[in-house]
């Protein structure tokens, strides 16, 4: 929990909500495996703080609509929803039992800005300001999945688009996109885990 306070100024309510994540995910993970059990002791660094890397790139505005694709156990959506309580987050996954955990966690935390849908993203018929995800597939494939789901009118400092958490060498994968922007998380977080982790930003009107 201290690692979150190290990098973000939190209200007392947010501190309590982030603190509660450890118990909630430990309890639920024993029933439904949404986080690798050997990884649970790294929950705050490798899941919560990693998700919040997006918040080092952008401040989501009140009433903005964010789609989290392939949310799994609720990452990056749940940590971002705690940090941006006035922003609306729609968490989507094709595996229903994972969303059972997400719903329970959101309810326990009192998050009224989180909605979940058990569906493939292709079947979601709505447009959003930003689409976020933690590396569910290669970028070109992901772009095809979410095509047509981003609002054209932008209100943020960054133009509407995709914010994708990825790791490793992405040069070949991202080479077709001229105006893609890569933010190195090691520039924001000093822990070794983030040495190769990135936030990849692609605006809605991208060039190939």
C-alpha positions in Angstrom: 0.0 0.0 0.0 2.8 2.4 0.8 4.1 2.1 -2.8 0.9 3.8 -4.0 1.2 6.7 -1.6 4.8 7.1 -2.7 3.7 8.2 -6.1 0.2 9.6 -5.7 -1.5 12.1 -3.4 -4.6 10.4 -2.0 -7.6 11.4 0.0 -8.4 9.4 3.2 -11.2 7.6 1.4 -8.8 6.6 -1.5 -6.2 5.4 1.0 -8.8 3.2 2.7 -10.0 1.8 -0.7 -6.5 1.0 -1.9 -5.7 -0.6 1.5 -8.8 -2.8 1.2 -7.7 -4.3 -2.1 -5.2 -6.6 -0.5 -7.8 -8.3 1.7 -10.5 -8.4 -1.1 -8.2 -9.9 -3.7 -6.6 -12.4 -1.3 -10.1 -13.5 -0.3 -11.6 -13.7 -3.8 -8.5 -15.2 -5.4 -8.7 -18.2 -3.1 -12.1 -18.9 -4.7 -11.7 -17.7 -8.2 -8.1 -17.4 -9.5 -7.9 -13.9 -11.2 -4.3 -13.2 -10.1 -1.4 -15.6 -10.2 -1.1 -16.9 -6.6 2.7 -16.6 -6.6 2.1 -13.0 -7.6 -0.3 -12.0 -4.8 2.5 -10.6 -2.6 3.3 -8.2 -5.5 -0.3 -7.1 -5.8 0.4 -3.4 -5.2 3.5 -3.1 -7.3 2.7 -5.3 -10.3 -1.1 -4.9 -10.6 -2.2 -1.7 -8.8 0.7 0.6 -9.4 1.2 -0.8 -12.9 -2.5 0.0 -13.7 -2.0 3.5 -12.3 0.9 4.1 -14.8 -1.9 5.4 -17.1 -2.6 8.1 -14.5 1.0 9.4 -15.0 0.1 10.0 -18.7 -3.3 11.5 -18.3 -5.8 13.0 -15.8 -9.2 11.7 -16.7 -11.9 14.3 -16.5 -15.1 14.1 -14.5 -17.9 12.3 -16.5 -15.4 11.0 -19.1 -16.2 7.5 -20.4 -13.4 4.9 -20.2 -13.6 1.3 -21.6 -11.3 -1.3 -20.0 -11.0 -4.2 -22.4 -10.1 -7.7 -21.1 -10.2 -6.4 -17.5 -9.6 -9.8 -16.0 -9.7 -9.2 -12.2 -10.3 -5.5 -12.7 -7.0 -4.1 -14.0 -6.4 -1.4 -14.9 -10.0 -0.4 -14.3 -10.5 -0.7 -10.6 -7.3 1.2 -9.5 -8.1 3.9 -12.0 -11.7 4.1 -10.8 -10.4 4.7 -7.2 -8.1 7.4 -8.4 -10.7 9.1 -10.6 -14.0 8.8 -8.7 -15.8 11.2 -11.0 -14.9 9.3 -14.2 -17.0 6.5 -15.5 -15.3 3.1 -16.1 -16.9 0.3 -18.2 -15.0 -3.0 -17.5 -15.5 -5.7 -20.1 -14.3 -9.3 -20.1 -15.4 -12.4 -22.0 -14.9 -14.6 -18.8 -17.9 -14.2 -16.6 -16.4 -15.6 -13.4 -13.7 -12.9 -13.4 -16.3 -10.2 -13.5 -18.0 -11.7 -10.5 -14.8 -10.8 -8.6 -14.7 -7.3 -10.1 -18.3 -6.7 -9.2 -17.8 -7.8 -5.6 -14.6 -5.7 -5.2 -16.3 -2.6 -6.7 -19.3 -3.1 -4.4 -17.1 -3.6 -1.3 -15.2 -0.4 -2.1 -18.3 1.6 -2.7 -17.3 2.4 -6.3 -20.3 3.8 -8.0 -18.4 4.7 -11.2 -17.7 1.1 -12.3 -19.9 -0.9 -14.6 -19.1 -4.4 -15.9 -20.3 -6.3 -18.9 -19.7 -10.0 -19.7 -19.0 -9.8 -23.4 -16.5 -9.7 -26.2 -15.5 -6.1 -26.9 -16.7 -6.5 -30.5 -20.3 -6.7 -29.2 -20.1 -3.5 -27.2 -22.1 -0.8 -29.1 -20.9 2.4 -27.5 -18.2 5.1 -28.0 -15.7 6.2 -25.3 -13.2 8.9 -24.7 -10.4 6.4 -24.1 -9.9 2.7 -24.3 -7.5 1.1 -21.8 -6.1 -2.4 -21.4 -3.2 -4.4 -20.1 -1.7 -6.2 -23.1 -4.5 -8.5 -24.0 -3.1 -9.0 -27.5 -0.8 -7.4 -30.0 -1.5 -3.8 -30.8 -2.6 -4.2 -34.5 -5.1 -6.9 -33.4 -6.3 -4.8 -30.5 -6.9 -1.8 -32.8 -9.1 -4.0 -35.0 -11.1 -5.2 -31.9 -11.9 -1.7 -30.7 -12.4 0.0 -34.1 -15.2 2.6 -34.1 -15.6 2.7 -30.3 -13.8 6.0 -29.6 -15.5 9.3 -29.6 -14.2 11.8 -32.1 -14.7 14.9 -29.9 -11.8 15.3 -27.4 -11.9 17.2 -24.2 -8.6 16.0 -22.6 -5.1 17.3 -23.2 -4.5 14.1 -25.1 -6.8 13.4 -28.0 -9.1 10.5 -27.5 -7.6 7.2 -28.2 -6.1 4.0 -26.8 -3.9 3.8 -23.7 -2.3 0.4 -23.6 0.0 -1.1 -20.9 2.7 -3.2 -22.6 6.2 -4.5 -21.9 9.3 -5.4 -23.8 10.6 -4.4 -27.2 7.7 -3.1 -29.2 9.5 -1.6 -32.2 8.4 -4.2 -34.8 4.8 -4.4 -33.4 4.3 -0.6 -33.4 6.3 0.3 -36.5 3.3 0.7 -38.7 1.9 3.6 -36.6 3.5 7.0 -37.3 1.9 9.1 -34.5 2.0 6.5 -31.7 3.6 7.7 -28.4 5.4 5.6 -25.9 5.7 6.6 -22.2 8.3 4.6 -20.3 7.1 3.8 -16.8 10.6 3.7 -15.5 10.5 7.5 -15.9 7.8 7.6 -13.3 8.4 4.6 -11.0 11.8 3.5 -9.7 11.0 -0.1 -9.0 12.9 -2.7 -11.2 9.6 -4.2 -12.4 8.9 -1.1 -14.5 12.2 -1.1 -16.3 10.6 -2.4 -19.5 7.0 -1.5 -18.9 5.3 1.2 -21.0 2.1 3.0 -21.7 1.4 3.1 -25.4 -0.8 5.9 -26.6 -2.5 5.9 -30.0 -4.9 8.8 -30.8 -8.2 7.9 -32.6 -7.0 9.4 -35.8 -3.8 7.5 -36.3 -1.5 7.3 -39.3 0.0 4.2 -40.8 
